[in-house]
Amino acid sequence: MKTDPSDRILAAIRAIPRGQVAGYGEVARRAGLPGRARMVARLLSHNDDPRLPWHRVLRSDGRIAFPPDSPQFAEQSQRLRAEGVRVEAGRVRGVRAAPTLDEQVWGLPD
């Protein structure tokens, strides 16, 4: 039985540990949908589940995707900081993306 792509994306977002982040593309890849970063962004833009840790999803370069003067930008920054993530000028600093399953099983690449 196939799983709905939206459900797989939401599961991948929920699996990002507290205090860690992942890019939109990484979330898509973990959901088995490589190259579908825009699908992740679109799904998040329509999210109404207050328990979904959407704030842990960033651009691939570690930047918050919202405009700096927006309420969403302020909320995402605050949520990340509350988890101990360093956010400077809208970019996450000093946090590795959550390890992939391959990295968990085989270790980090050299």
Secondary structure, DSSP 8 states (H G I E B T S, - for coil): ----HHHHHHHHHHTS-TT-BEEHHHHHHHTT-TT-HHHHHHHHHT---TTS-GGGEE-TTSB-SS-TTSHHHHHHHHHHHHTT-EEETTEEES--B---HHHHHH----
